[in-house]
Amino acid sequence: MDTLLDEIRNCEVCKAHLPLGPRPVVAAHPDAKIVIIGQAPGTRVHETGIPWNDPSGRQLRKWLDITDDTFYDETKIAIVPMGFCYPGKGKSGDLPPRPECAPLWHETLFDQMPKLELVILIGIYAQKHYLGKAAEKNLTETVKAYKNYLPKHFVLPHPSPRNRFWLTKNPWFEKEVVPELKKRVLKVLE
C-alpha cells in the first residue's frame, strides 16, 4: 500500500492540464472500512495537501457525525477522489475531475483495502462512475433513491456551501438521508 500511495502522490499523468500543477491528494490504508469518493481537491486542499480541509469538509463531517480525528484516521476512513489533483476553475465552480485518475488508480487501490464495508459517493461524477446505469437521471433523483444502493454504496450531494440552494429546495435530505448516513457510519466504525 505504501508503494502504491507513493506512486499516486508522484503521478504526473495529466500534468499538462493542471493549472496549479500536480499534487495528488489521497488517504488510504488496508484496514479502512469506509471510503469517501468525492470529486477533486479544491485550491485550499491543493495548497495544504489535506483532503476535505475546507468548508465542504466541515459540512461533510457534520453529515457523517464524526470528529476530525476519526475522519482523518486512515485505518478507518479512506479518501479517494475521482480526480486526485485540483482540476482548475470553471464557469460556476471548479472544473470536473480529470478523467485519467479513477481508471488509472481506483481498482488497484481498492484491491488493497479488503475491509471496506461502505463506499460514500459524493456528487454526480462518483455516482455515475460507480453506479453506472443504476444511477437515476440526475443527482437529486439518485440521492432520493439512496436506499437502492445500500448496503455497499451511500450517495450524497456535494457538501459545498454553494449547494445551500439545493439543500433548501430538498429538505428531505437532511431530515431523512443524513440520519440514515450517521447511523450507517456509526455501525461500520463500531
C-alpha positions in Angstrom: 0.0 0.0 0.0 2.8 2.5 0.9 4.4 1.9 -2.5 1.1 2.4 -4.3 0.4 5.6 -2.4 3.9 6.9 -3.2 3.2 6.2 -6.9 -0.1 8.0 -6.8 1.3 11.0 -4.9 4.1 11.3 -7.5 1.8 10.9 -10.5 2.1 13.4 -13.3 -0.1 11.8 -16.0 -2.2 14.9 -16.6 0.3 17.5 -15.6 -0.2 19.5 -18.8 -3.9 20.0 -17.9 -3.4 21.2 -14.3 -3.3 25.0 -13.8 -1.5 24.6 -10.4 0.5 21.5 -11.3 0.1 18.0 -9.9 -0.4 17.5 -6.2 -2.3 14.3 -5.8 -4.3 14.1 -2.6 -5.3 10.7 -1.3 -5.6 8.9 2.1 -5.9 5.1 2.3 -5.0 2.1 4.5 -5.6 -1.6 4.2 -7.7 -1.5 7.4 -10.1 1.2 6.2 -13.7 0.3 6.5 -15.2 3.4 4.8 -14.1 5.1 1.6 -15.2 8.6 0.6 -15.1 9.2 -3.1 -15.6 12.8 -4.0 -14.8 14.9 -7.0 -11.4 16.5 -6.8 -9.4 18.7 -4.4 -10.2 22.5 -4.4 -7.5 25.1 -4.1 -7.3 25.0 -0.3 -6.8 21.3 -0.3 -4.3 21.6 -3.1 -2.3 24.1 -1.0 -2.4 22.1 2.2 -2.4 18.5 0.8 -5.1 17.7 3.5 -8.3 16.2 2.0 -11.6 17.9 2.7 -9.7 20.7 4.6 -12.3 23.3 3.7 -15.9 24.4 4.4 -17.1 21.4 2.3 -15.2 19.1 4.6 -16.6 20.6 7.7 -20.1 20.1 6.4 -19.3 16.5 5.4 -18.1 15.7 8.9 -21.3 17.1 10.3 -23.3 14.9 8.0 -21.2 11.9 9.0 -21.4 12.9 12.7 -17.7 12.2 13.2 -14.7 14.1 14.7 -11.8 15.4 12.7 -9.7 12.7 14.4 -11.9 9.9 13.2 -12.3 11.4 9.7 -8.5 11.7 9.2 -7.8 8.2 10.7 -6.8 6.3 7.5 -7.2 3.0 9.3 -10.9 3.8 9.5 -11.7 6.1 6.5 -10.0 6.3 3.1 -10.4 9.4 1.0 -10.1 8.6 -2.7 -11.4 11.4 -5.0 -12.4 10.8 -8.7 -9.5 13.2 -9.6 -6.6 13.4 -7.2 -5.4 16.9 -8.3 -7.1 20.3 -8.5 -8.5 20.5 -12.0 -8.9 24.3 -12.4 -11.7 26.8 -12.3 -14.8 26.5 -14.5 -17.6 29.0 -15.1 -19.6 28.0 -12.0 -17.0 26.4 -9.7 -14.2 24.0 -10.2 -13.8 22.0 -13.4 -14.8 18.3 -13.4 -12.2 15.9 -12.1 -9.6 14.8 -14.6 -10.8 11.6 -16.3 -7.5 9.8 -16.0 -7.3 9.2 -12.3 -10.2 6.8 -11.5 -9.4 4.3 -14.3 -5.7 4.5 -13.6 -5.7 4.1 -9.8 -9.0 3.2 -8.1 -9.2 -0.5 -8.8 -5.6 -1.1 -7.7 -6.1 0.9 -4.6 -9.4 -0.7 -3.6 -7.8 -4.2 -4.2 -5.5 -3.3 -1.3 -8.4 -2.4 1.0 -10.2 -5.7 1.7 -12.1 -4.5 4.8 -14.1 -1.8 3.0 -17.8 -2.0 4.0 -19.2 1.4 2.9 -18.5 3.4 -0.2 -19.7 7.0 0.1 -20.2 8.5 -3.4 -20.3 12.3 -3.3 -21.5 14.1 -6.3 -22.5 13.1 -9.8 -19.1 12.2 -11.1 -18.5 9.5 -8.5 -22.1 8.3 -8.7 -22.1 7.9 -12.5 -18.8 6.1 -12.4 -19.7 3.6 -9.7 -23.4 3.2 -10.2 -23.4 3.3 -14.0 -26.9 2.7 -15.4 -28.3 2.1 -11.8 -27.9 5.9 -11.2 -31.1 7.9 -11.7 -31.4 10.6 -14.3 -29.8 13.3 -12.1 -28.2 13.8 -8.7 -31.4 14.7 -6.9 -33.2 11.6 -8.1 -30.1 9.4 -7.3 -29.9 10.8 -3.7 -33.7 10.4 -3.3 -33.2 6.7 -4.3 -30.3 6.2 -1.9 -31.8 3.1 -0.3 -31.5 1.3 -3.7 -27.7 1.4 -3.4 -27.4 0.2 0.1 -25.7 -1.5 1.9 -22.5 -1.0 -0.2 -23.0 2.5 -1.5 -24.3 5.6 0.1 -24.9 8.6 -2.3 -24.7 12.2 -1.3 -24.8 15.6 -2.9 -21.6 17.7 -2.6 -21.4 19.3 0.8 -20.2 22.6 -0.7 -21.6 25.9 0.7 -22.6 26.5 -3.0 -25.2 23.8 -2.6 -27.2 25.8 0.0 -29.9 26.3 -2.6 -30.1 22.6 -3.3 -30.4 21.8 0.4 -33.1 24.4 0.9 -35.0 23.1 -2.0 -34.7 19.5 -0.8 -35.3 19.5 3.0 -36.0 15.7 2.9 -32.2 15.2 2.5 -31.3 16.5 6.0 -34.5 15.1 7.5 -34.3 11.5 6.0 -31.0 10.8 4.4 -28.5 12.4 6.9 -29.8 10.5 9.9 -29.5 7.2 8.0 -26.0 8.1 6.9 -25.0 8.8 10.5 -26.4 5.5 11.7 -24.6 3.5 9.0 -21.3 5.3 9.6 -21.5 4.6 13.3 -22.4 1.0 12.7 -19.4 0.4 10.4 -17.0 2.2 12.7 -18.0 0.4 15.9 
